[in-house]
Amino acid sequence: MPIPFHLAIPVHDLDAARRFYVGTLGCGEGRCGADWLDLNFFGHQVVVHVMPAGAPQSLVKVGVNEQASMMLHDPSGNAIELKAFADVDRLFAT
């Protein structure tokens, strides 16, 4: 089995993102919070994060449970999330 990738995408509206990725593209819905949603994109993990306009150019977020993540912005303002999982089999756990 190929190693699944993780892709984080900044969005302005979580409900609109859910309608597009789940309703239009057919992604499976996973865990979610008030400002993020995990999606099963054909075996790969896509997470949409609400990023308010004017967000700082670098933002670090470190998880302490089953994963560690760091989010930052590249010079063009694209949000980049780097993530490491303690157990890759829990990638789509709910």
MOPAC internal coordinates of N, CA, C and O (Angstrom, degrees):
PM7 1SCF
backbone

  N    0.0000 0     0.00 0     0.00 0    0    0    0
  C    1.4489 1     0.00 0     0.00 0    1    0    0
  C    1.5266 1   108.88 1     0.00 0    2    1    0
  O    1.2310 1   120.07 1   -47.77 1    3    2    1
  N    1.3187 1   117.46 1   132.23 1    3    2    1
  C    1.4678 1   118.78 1   178.09 1    5    3    2
  C    1.5249 1   110.96 1   -66.90 1    6    5    3
  O    1.2310 1   120.87 1   -25.94 1    7    6    5
  N    1.3010 1   115.95 1   154.06 1    7    6    5
  C    1.4620 1   121.08 1   178.66 1    9    7    6
  C    1.5223 1   108.37 1   -71.42 1   10    9    7
  O    1.2310 1   120.02 1   -54.69 1   11   10    9
  N    1.3490 1   117.57 1   125.31 1   11   10    9
  C    1.4658 1   119.12 1   179.44 1   13   11   10
  C    1.5215 1   111.28 1   -69.09 1   14   13   11
  O    1.2310 1   120.84 1   -32.73 1   15   14   13
  N    1.3165 1   116.01 1   147.27 1   15   14   13
  C    1.4556 1   119.42 1   175.78 1   17   15   14
  C    1.5162 1   109.85 1   -98.81 1   18   17   15
  O    1.2310 1   121.14 1   -17.85 1   19   18   17
  N    1.3202 1   115.42 1   162.15 1   19   18   17
  C    1.4603 1   123.34 1   176.32 1   21   19   18
  C    1.5185 1   106.35 1  -120.98 1   22   21   19
  O    1.2310 1   120.89 1   -51.30 1   23   22   21
  N    1.3339 1   115.89 1   128.70 1   23   22   21
  C    1.4510 1   120.92 1   179.22 1   25   23   22
  C    1.5153 1   108.23 1  -130.63 1   26   25   23
  O    1.2310 1   119.95 1   -52.53 1   27   26   25
  N    1.3141 1   117.70 1   127.47 1   27   26   25
  C    1.4631 1   122.87 1   177.03 1   29   27   26
  C    1.5213 1   108.65 1  -105.94 1   30   29   27
  O    1.2310 1   121.07 1   -46.47 1   31   30   29
  N    1.3347 1   115.55 1   133.53 1   31   30   29
  C    1.4567 1   121.42 1  -177.56 1   33   31   30
  C    1.5202 1   109.02 1  -125.04 1   34   33   31
  O    1.2310 1   119.73 1   -54.79 1   35   34   33
  N    1.3338 1   118.12 1   125.21 1   35   34   33
  C    1.4633 1   119.99 1   176.99 1   37   35   34
  C    1.5245 1   110.64 1   -75.62 1   38   37   35
  O    1.2310 1   120.39 1   -41.32 1   39   38   37
  N    1.3241 1   116.86 1   138.68 1   39   38   37
  C    1.4614 1   122.18 1   178.03 1   41   39   38
  C    1.5206 1   108.98 1  -134.35 1   42   41   39
  O    1.2310 1   120.84 1   -18.75 1   43   42   41
  N    1.3345 1   115.99 1   161.25 1   43   42   41
  C    1.4668 1   121.17 1   176.99 1   45   43   42
  C    1.5138 1   112.26 1   -99.08 1   46   45   43
  O    1.2310 1   120.19 1   157.93 1   47   46   45
  N    1.3523 1   117.25 1   -22.07 1   47   46   45
  C    1.4582 1   122.12 1  -174.96 1   49   47   46
  C    1.5263 1   108.48 1  -139.31 1   50   49   47
  O    1.2310 1   120.53 1   -69.71 1   51   50   49
  N    1.3327 1   116.60 1   110.29 1   51   50   49
  C    1.4660 1   121.29 1  -175.83 1   53   51   50
  C    1.5356 1   111.69 1   -66.12 1   54   53   51
  O    1.2310 1   119.82 1   139.69 1   55   54   53
  N    1.3193 1   117.94 1   -40.31 1   55   54   53
  C    1.4649 1   119.85 1   179.88 1   57   55   54
  C    1.5274 1   111.81 1   -64.54 1   58   57   55
  O    1.2310 1   120.13 1   138.44 1   59   58   57
  N    1.3233 1   117.36 1   -41.56 1   59   58   57
  C    1.4649 1   120.95 1   177.51 1   61   59   58
  C    1.5251 1   110.19 1   -65.24 1   62   61   59
  O    1.2310 1   120.23 1   140.32 1   63   62   61
  N    1.3277 1   117.17 1   -39.68 1   63   62   61
  C    1.4662 1   120.88 1   178.00 1   65   63   62
  C    1.5265 1   109.61 1   -63.39 1   66   65   63
  O    1.2310 1   119.72 1   137.49 1   67   66   65
  N    1.3446 1   118.13 1   -42.51 1   67   66   65
  C    1.4662 1   121.92 1   178.43 1   69   67   66
  C    1.5348 1   110.23 1   -60.36 1   70   69   67
  O    1.2310 1   120.33 1   133.26 1   71   70   69
  N    1.3131 1   116.97 1   -46.74 1   71   70   69
  C    1.4704 1   119.87 1   179.77 1   73   71   70
  C    1.5284 1   111.05 1   -59.32 1   74   73   71
  O    1.2310 1   120.29 1   138.33 1   75   74   73
  N    1.3270 1   117.04 1   -41.67 1   75   74   73
  C    1.4649 1   120.41 1  -178.84 1   77   75   74
  C    1.5305 1   111.56 1   -69.84 1   78   77   75
  O    1.2310 1   120.26 1   124.57 1   79   78   77
  N    1.3420 1   117.12 1   -55.43 1   79   78   77
  C    1.4656 1   120.00 1  -173.10 1   81   79   78
  C    1.5246 1   112.94 1   -71.32 1   82   81   79
  O    1.2310 1   119.96 1   141.93 1   83   82   81
  N    1.3354 1   117.67 1   -38.07 1   83   82   81
  C    1.4607 1   120.59 1   179.94 1   85   83   82
  C    1.5279 1   110.60 1   -86.15 1   86   85   83
  O    1.2310 1   120.70 1   127.88 1   87   86   85
  N    1.3387 1   116.27 1   -52.12 1   87   86   85
  C    1.4651 1   120.36 1  -175.40 1   89   87   86
  C    1.5149 1   114.30 1   -72.48 1   90   89   87
  O    1.2310 1   120.14 1   135.07 1   91   90   89
  N    1.3252 1   117.33 1   -44.93 1   91   90   89
  C    1.4654 1   120.78 1  -175.88 1   93   91   90
  C    1.5285 1   112.54 1   -86.57 1   94   93   91
  O    1.2310 1   120.37 1   129.97 1   95   94   93
  N    1.3425 1   116.90 1   -50.03 1   95   94   93
  C    1.4691 1   119.72 1  -177.01 1   97   95   94
  C    1.5243 1   113.74 1   -85.00 1   98   97   95
  O    1.2310 1   119.95 1   162.49 1   99   98   97
  N    1.3440 1   117.70 1   -17.51 1   99   98   97
  C    1.4605 1   120.68 1   178.42 1  101   99   98
  C    1.5161 1   115.26 1    81.39 1  102  101   99
  O    1.2310 1   119.93 1  -158.16 1  103  102  101
  N    1.3281 1   117.73 1    21.84 1  103  102  101
  C    1.4630 1   120.79 1   177.25 1  105  103  102
  C    1.5189 1   110.22 1   -69.11 1  106  105  103
  O    1.2310 1   120.33 1   -32.68 1  107  106  105
  N    1.3264 1   116.98 1   147.32 1  107  106  105
  C    1.4523 1   121.33 1   172.78 1  109  107  106
  C    1.5184 1   109.40 1   -77.63 1  110  109  107
  O    1.2310 1   120.85 1   -36.94 1  111  110  109
  N    1.3237 1   115.99 1   143.06 1  111  110  109
  C    1.4652 1   120.60 1  -179.81 1  113  111  110
  C    1.5161 1   109.65 1   -93.39 1  114  113  111
  O    1.2310 1   120.86 1   -45.54 1  115  114  113
  N    1.3414 1   115.96 1   134.46 1  115  114  113
  C    1.4623 1   121.74 1   178.10 1  117  115  114
  C    1.5093 1   111.09 1  -113.68 1  118  117  115
  O    1.2310 1   120.85 1    36.56 1  119  118  117
  N    1.3157 1   115.97 1  -143.44 1  119  118  117
  C    1.4621 1   121.05 1   179.75 1  121  119  118
  C    1.5158 1   110.11 1   -64.05 1  122  121  119
  O    1.2310 1   121.30 1   -24.38 1  123  122  121
  N    1.3400 1   115.12 1   155.62 1  123  122  121
  C    1.4537 1   118.85 1   176.82 1  125  123  122
  C    1.5197 1   109.67 1  -151.69 1  126  125  123
  O    1.2310 1   121.54 1   -18.09 1  127  126  125
  N    1.3100 1   114.65 1   161.91 1  127  126  125
  C    1.4531 1   122.89 1   175.63 1  129  127  126
  C    1.5123 1   108.01 1  -133.06 1  130  129  127
  O    1.2310 1   120.86 1     8.80 1  131  130  129
  N    1.3059 1   115.96 1  -171.20 1  131  130  129
  C    1.4681 1   120.04 1  -178.83 1  133  131  130
  C    1.5275 1   112.32 1   -64.21 1  134  133  131
  O    1.2310 1   120.01 1   152.83 1  135  134  133
  N    1.3434 1   117.58 1   -27.17 1  135  134  133
  C    1.4650 1   119.91 1  -175.76 1  137  135  134
  C    1.5264 1   113.97 1  -131.73 1  138  137  135
  O    1.2310 1   120.16 1  -158.10 1  139  138  137
  N    1.3374 1   117.29 1    21.90 1  139  138  137
  C    1.4640 1   120.46 1   177.97 1  141  139  138
  C    1.5254 1   110.29 1  -156.57 1  142  141  139
  O    1.2310 1   120.79 1   -19.49 1  143  142  141
  N    1.3465 1   116.09 1   160.51 1  143  142  141
  C    1.4567 1   122.83 1   179.78 1  145  143  142
  C    1.5214 1   108.78 1  -149.77 1  146  145  143
  O    1.2310 1   120.69 1   -53.44 1  147  146  145
  N    1.3436 1   116.29 1   126.56 1  147  146  145
  C    1.4624 1   121.68 1   173.99 1  149  147  146
  C    1.5171 1   109.12 1   -86.08 1  150  149  147
  O    1.2310 1   120.73 1   -40.29 1  151  150  149
  N    1.3298 1   116.21 1   139.71 1  151  150  149
  C    1.4586 1   122.30 1   179.93 1  153  151  150
  C    1.5232 1   110.24 1  -130.38 1  154  153  151
  O    1.2310 1   120.65 1   -36.83 1  155  154  153
  N    1.3304 1   116.36 1   143.17 1  155  154  153
  C    1.4592 1   121.49 1   173.06 1  157  155  154
  C    1.5200 1   106.51 1   -93.12 1  158  157  155
  O    1.2310 1   120.90 1   -77.54 1  159  158  157
  N    1.3099 1   115.88 1   102.46 1  159  158  157
  C    1.4615 1   122.56 1  -179.40 1  161  159  158
  C    1.5231 1   108.56 1   -96.02 1  162  161  159
  O    1.2310 1   120.82 1  -101.28 1  163  162  161
  N    1.3307 1   116.03 1    78.72 1  163  162  161
  C    1.4590 1   122.61 1   178.27 1  165  163  162
  C    1.5332 1   111.80 1    54.74 1  166  165  163
  O    1.2310 1   121.17 1  -133.10 1  167  166  165
  N    1.3527 1   115.37 1    46.90 1  167  166  165
  C    1.4570 1   121.41 1   178.17 1  169  167  166
  C    1.5149 1   115.01 1    92.64 1  170  169  167
  O    1.2310 1   120.10 1   177.03 1  171  170  169
  N    1.3054 1   117.41 1    -2.97 1  171  170  169
  C    1.4540 1   122.22 1   177.49 1  173  171  170
  C    1.5211 1   108.53 1  -115.15 1  174  173  171
  O    1.2310 1   120.51 1   -26.25 1  175  174  173
  N    1.3185 1   116.63 1   153.75 1  175  174  173
  C    1.4584 1   120.55 1  -178.46 1  177  175  174
  C    1.5183 1   110.97 1   -96.02 1  178  177  175
  O    1.2310 1   121.35 1   -59.91 1  179  178  177
  N    1.3212 1   115.02 1   120.09 1  179  178  177
  C    1.4575 1   122.25 1   172.08 1  181  179  178
  C    1.5129 1   105.94 1  -114.38 1  182  181  179
  O    1.2310 1   120.41 1   -48.63 1  183  182  181
  N    1.3041 1   116.82 1   131.37 1  183  182  181
  C    1.4596 1   120.38 1   176.41 1  185  183  182
  C    1.5203 1   107.65 1  -122.79 1  186  185  183
  O    1.2310 1   121.15 1   -47.46 1  187  186  185
  N    1.3301 1   115.41 1   132.54 1  187  186  185
  C    1.4556 1   119.96 1   175.86 1  189  187  186
  C    1.5223 1   107.29 1  -102.77 1  190  189  187
  O    1.2310 1   120.79 1   -47.58 1  191  190  189
  N    1.3288 1   116.09 1   132.42 1  191  190  189
  C    1.4593 1   123.84 1  -179.00 1  193  191  190
  C    1.5205 1   108.76 1  -119.51 1  194  193  191
  O    1.2310 1   120.54 1   -47.61 1  195  194  193
  N    1.3247 1   116.57 1   132.39 1  195  194  193
  C    1.4532 1   119.44 1   173.31 1  197  195  194
  C    1.5174 1   107.40 1   -73.35 1  198  197  195
  O    1.2310 1   121.17 1   -59.54 1  199  198  197
  N    1.3173 1   115.37 1   120.46 1  199  198  197
  C    1.4567 1   121.61 1   178.78 1  201  199  198
  C    1.5151 1   107.44 1  -119.49 1  202  201  199
  O    1.2310 1   119.93 1   -72.28 1  203  202  201
  N    1.3179 1   117.74 1   107.72 1  203  202  201
  C    1.4680 1   119.86 1  -177.62 1  205  203  202
  C    1.5228 1   111.68 1   -63.95 1  206  205  203
  O    1.2310 1   121.38 1   -29.18 1  207  206  205
  N    1.3152 1   114.96 1   150.82 1  207  206  205
  C    1.4652 1   120.11 1   176.28 1  209  207  206
  C    1.5177 1   108.72 1   -57.64 1  210  209  207
  O    1.2310 1   120.37 1   -39.88 1  211  210  209
  N    1.3061 1   116.90 1   140.12 1  211  210  209
  C    1.4565 1   121.43 1   178.92 1  213  211  210
  C    1.5172 1   113.73 1    80.23 1  214  213  211
  O    1.2310 1   120.31 1  -163.52 1  215  214  213
  N    1.3505 1   117.02 1    16.48 1  215  214  213
  C    1.4705 1   119.65 1   178.40 1  217  215  214
  C    1.5261 1   108.95 1   -59.90 1  218  217  215
  O    1.2310 1   119.98 1   -30.16 1  219  218  217
  N    1.3301 1   117.64 1   149.84 1  219  218  217
  C    1.4642 1   120.00 1  -179.42 1  221  219  218
  C    1.5184 1   112.04 1   -59.64 1  222  221  219
  O    1.2310 1   120.45 1   -25.65 1  223  222  221
  N    1.3208 1   116.75 1   154.35 1  223  222  221
  C    1.4599 1   121.47 1  -177.95 1  225  223  222
  C    1.5190 1   113.24 1   -69.32 1  226  225  223
  O    1.2310 1   119.27 1   162.11 1  227  226  225
  N    1.2909 1   118.99 1   -17.89 1  227  226  225
  C    1.4606 1   119.47 1   171.19 1  229  227  226
  C    1.5167 1   107.58 1  -140.84 1  230  229  227
  O    1.2310 1   121.37 1   -47.06 1  231  230  229
  N    1.2952 1   114.99 1   132.94 1  231  230  229
  C    1.4468 1   122.51 1  -177.06 1  233  231  230
  C    1.5100 1   106.99 1  -137.80 1  234  233  231
  O    1.2310 1   119.83 1   -55.35 1  235  234  233
  N    1.2986 1   117.94 1   124.65 1  235  234  233
  C    1.4606 1   121.40 1  -179.09 1  237  235  234
  C    1.5133 1   108.48 1  -112.39 1  238  237  235
  O    1.2310 1   120.96 1   -49.82 1  239  238  237
  N    1.3134 1   115.78 1   130.18 1  239  238  237
  C    1.4541 1   122.60 1   178.84 1  241  239  238
  C    1.5165 1   106.23 1  -132.85 1  242  241  239
  O    1.2310 1   119.64 1   -59.73 1  243  242  241
  N    1.2978 1   118.30 1   120.27 1  243  242  241
  C    1.4628 1   120.65 1  -178.58 1  245  243  242
  C    1.5171 1   108.97 1  -117.02 1  246  245  243
  O    1.2310 1   120.45 1   -57.65 1  247  246  245
  N    1.3245 1   116.75 1   122.35 1  247  246  245
  C    1.4500 1   121.78 1   175.76 1  249  247  246
  C    1.5151 1   110.14 1   -84.54 1  250  249  247
  O    1.2310 1   120.69 1   -28.84 1  251  250  249
  N    1.3011 1   116.29 1   151.16 1  251  250  249
  C    1.4707 1   119.45 1  -177.41 1  253  251  250
  C    1.5183 1   112.74 1  -120.68 1  254  253  251
  O    1.2310 1   119.59 1  -178.54 1  255  254  253
  N    1.3213 1   118.39 1     1.46 1  255  254  253
  C    1.4580 1   120.62 1  -178.93 1  257  255  254
  C    1.5162 1   110.49 1   -90.64 1  258  257  255
  O    1.2310 1   120.26 1    68.04 1  259  258  257
  N    1.3457 1   117.10 1  -111.96 1  259  258  257
  C    1.4529 1   120.53 1  -176.09 1  261  259  258
  C    1.5247 1   112.80 1   -86.29 1  262  261  259
  O    1.2310 1   120.63 1   179.41 1  263  262  261
  N    1.3364 1   116.40 1    -0.59 1  263  262  261
  C    1.4524 1   119.43 1  -177.15 1  265  263  262
  C    1.5236 1   110.45 1  -150.98 1  266  265  263
  O    1.2310 1   121.82 1   -19.43 1  267  266  265
  N    1.3017 1   114.12 1   160.57 1  267  266  265
  C    1.4657 1   120.45 1   172.85 1  269  267  266
  C    1.5116 1   106.43 1  -124.10 1  270  269  267
  O    1.2310 1   120.47 1   -42.68 1  271  270  269
  N    1.3219 1   116.70 1   137.32 1  271  270  269
  C    1.4560 1   118.78 1   179.86 1  273  271  270
  C    1.5142 1   110.65 1  -139.69 1  274  273  271
  O    1.2310 1   122.00 1   -26.19 1  275  274  273
  N    1.3089 1   113.77 1   153.81 1  275  274  273
  C    1.4526 1   120.67 1   177.05 1  277  275  274
  C    1.5195 1   106.91 1  -136.98 1  278  277  275
  O    1.2310 1   120.19 1   -49.67 1  279  278  277
  N    1.3082 1   117.25 1   130.33 1  279  278  277
  C    1.4531 1   121.03 1   178.84 1  281  279  278
  C    1.5194 1   108.51 1  -117.55 1  282  281  279
  O    1.2310 1   121.06 1   -43.55 1  283  282  281
  N    1.3183 1   115.57 1   136.45 1  283  282  281
  C    1.4579 1   121.42 1   177.41 1  285  283  282
  C    1.5176 1   108.72 1  -149.01 1  286  285  283
  O    1.2310 1   120.38 1    -9.34 1  287  286  285
  N    1.3031 1   116.89 1   170.66 1  287  286  285
  C    1.4566 1   122.19 1   177.95 1  289  287  286
  C    1.5200 1   109.13 1  -112.35 1  290  289  287
  O    1.2310 1   121.21 1   -41.38 1  291  290  289
  N    1.3384 1   115.29 1   138.62 1  291  290  289
  C    1.4602 1   119.42 1   176.20 1  293  291  290
  C    1.5375 1   108.56 1   -80.31 1  294  293  291
  O    1.2310 1   119.53 1    -4.32 1  295  294  293
  N    1.3343 1   118.49 1   175.68 1  295  294  293
  C    1.4640 1   120.48 1  -177.19 1  297  295  294
  C    1.5257 1   114.52 1   -60.50 1  298  297  295
  O    1.2310 1   119.85 1   160.64 1  299  298  297
  N    1.3448 1   117.88 1   -19.36 1  299  298  297
  C    1.4599 1   120.81 1   177.74 1  301  299  298
  C    1.5227 1   112.61 1   -92.02 1  302  301  299
  O    1.2310 1   120.42 1  -178.08 1  303  302  301
  N    1.3361 1   116.81 1     1.92 1  303  302  301
  C    1.4543 1   120.62 1   178.61 1  305  303  302
  C    1.5118 1   114.77 1    88.27 1  306  305  303
  O    1.2310 1   119.72 1  -172.97 1  307  306  305
  N    1.3404 1   118.13 1     7.03 1  307  306  305
  C    1.4559 1   120.74 1   177.25 1  309  307  306
  C    1.5187 1   110.06 1   -76.63 1  310  309  307
  O    1.2310 1   120.51 1   -47.14 1  311  310  309
  N    1.3332 1   116.62 1   132.86 1  311  310  309
  C    1.4624 1   120.86 1   177.67 1  313  311  310
  C    1.5214 1   108.79 1   -77.00 1  314  313  311
  O    1.2310 1   120.60 1   -51.12 1  315  314  313
  N    1.3125 1   116.46 1   128.88 1  315  314  313
  C    1.4582 1   123.04 1   179.56 1  317  315  314
  C    1.5218 1   107.45 1  -121.06 1  318  317  315
  O    1.2310 1   120.17 1   -52.77 1  319  318  317
  N    1.3282 1   117.29 1   127.23 1  319  318  317
  C    1.4640 1   120.32 1   176.15 1  321  319  318
  C    1.5148 1   108.35 1  -115.71 1  322  321  319
  O    1.2310 1   120.53 1   -52.41 1  323  322  321
  N    1.3182 1   116.60 1   127.59 1  323  322  321
  C    1.4568 1   123.26 1   175.43 1  325  323  322
  C    1.5193 1   106.76 1  -107.62 1  326  325  323
  O    1.2310 1   120.04 1   -44.98 1  327  326  325
  N    1.3270 1   117.52 1   135.02 1  327  326  325
  C    1.4506 1   120.59 1  -172.32 1  329  327  326
  C    1.5101 1   110.77 1  -140.41 1  330  329  327
  O    1.2310 1   120.74 1   -34.53 1  331  330  329
  N    1.3258 1   116.20 1   145.47 1  331  330  329
  C    1.4606 1   122.89 1   174.24 1  333  331  330
  C    1.5256 1   107.86 1  -130.04 1  334  333  331
  O    1.2310 1   120.48 1   -45.34 1  335  334  333
  N    1.3184 1   116.69 1   134.66 1  335  334  333
  C    1.4589 1   122.14 1  -178.36 1  337  335  334
  C    1.5181 1   110.56 1  -107.21 1  338  337  335
  O    1.2310 1   120.74 1   -41.41 1  339  338  337
  N    1.3284 1   116.19 1   138.59 1  339  338  337
  C    1.4569 1   120.36 1   175.09 1  341  339  338
  C    1.5242 1   110.01 1   -70.93 1  342  341  339
  O    1.2310 1   119.77 1   146.00 1  343  342  341
  N    1.3485 1   118.05 1   -34.00 1  343  342  341
  C    1.4583 1   123.19 1  -179.07 1  345  343  342
  C    1.5210 1   108.22 1  -139.65 1  346  345  343
  O    1.2310 1   120.10 1   -76.12 1  347  346  345
  N    1.3334 1   117.41 1   103.88 1  347  346  345
  C    1.4717 1   121.67 1  -176.45 1  349  347  346
  C    1.5215 1   111.71 1   -61.85 1  350  349  347
  O    1.2310 1   119.36 1   157.18 1  351  350  349
  N    1.3324 1   118.82 1   -22.82 1  351  350  349
  C    1.4654 1   121.19 1   178.49 1  353  351  350
  C    1.5234 1   112.25 1   -68.59 1  354  353  351
  O    1.2310 1   119.58 1   165.64 1  355  354  353
  N    1.3272 1   118.40 1   -14.36 1  355  354  353
  C    1.4614 1   121.99 1   177.87 1  357  355  354
  C    1.5212 1   112.14 1   -96.62 1  358  357  355
  O    1.2310 1   120.14 1  -166.27 1  359  358  357
  N    1.3120 1   117.33 1    13.73 1  359  358  357
  C    1.4625 1   122.16 1  -176.60 1  361  359  358
  C    1.5218 1   112.75 1   -53.58 1  362  361  359
  O    1.2310 1   120.32 1   139.51 1  363  362  361
  N    1.3444 1   117.00 1   -40.49 1  363  362  361
  C    1.4697 1   120.26 1  -178.36 1  365  363  362
  C    1.5249 1   112.45 1  -112.40 1  366  365  363
  O    1.2310 1   120.10 1  -161.60 1  367  366  365
  N    1.3226 1   117.42 1    18.40 1  367  366  365
  C    1.4735 1   120.29 1   179.28 1  369  367  366
  C    1.5163 1   110.01 1   -62.36 1  370  369  367
  O    1.2310 1   121.10 1   -34.89 1  371  370  369
  N    1.3178 1   115.51 1   145.11 1  371  370  369
  C    1.4698 1   120.49 1   178.46 1  373  371  370
  C    1.5133 1   110.52 1  -105.66 1  374  373  371
  O    1.2310 1   120.10 1   180.00 1  375  374  373

